[in-house]
């Protein structure tokens, strides 16, 4: 990034953070689904860029597989088999 742009980018980011912190909790809760939808759209665009011949159904299938894999990685080691001892 150009040095002249960095202060402006920092100011914009700081303003976004201030507005997010000032938002009421119910508004913040509403942002979750919106952010997830945007993230899925970006992931789908990335899949289409990587594999341009995929049909829309194949893109959605690949997106589901990637989301499942991300969940596996995130949850790795959290869940352990229960051991029963009488």
C-alpha positions, 0 to 999 in steps of 0.5 A: 500500500502506498505510504500516502494511503496508509493514514487514510486506511487506518482512519477508516478502519478506526472509524469502523471499529468505533461504530461497531463498538457503539452499536447495540447488541441486537444490531451486532447479532444481526450482523452475523448472518450477513457476514457469513453470507458475504464470506460464503459469496467470496468463497464461491467466487474463489471457487469459480475462479479456481475451477471456471468449468464448475456448474453452480451446483458444483460450486455450492457442493465444493463450498459445503465441503470447504465449510465442513473442512473448516469446521473440522479444523476449528473443532479438532481436539475439542471433542473427545470420546467419553470414557465410562467407568462404573 
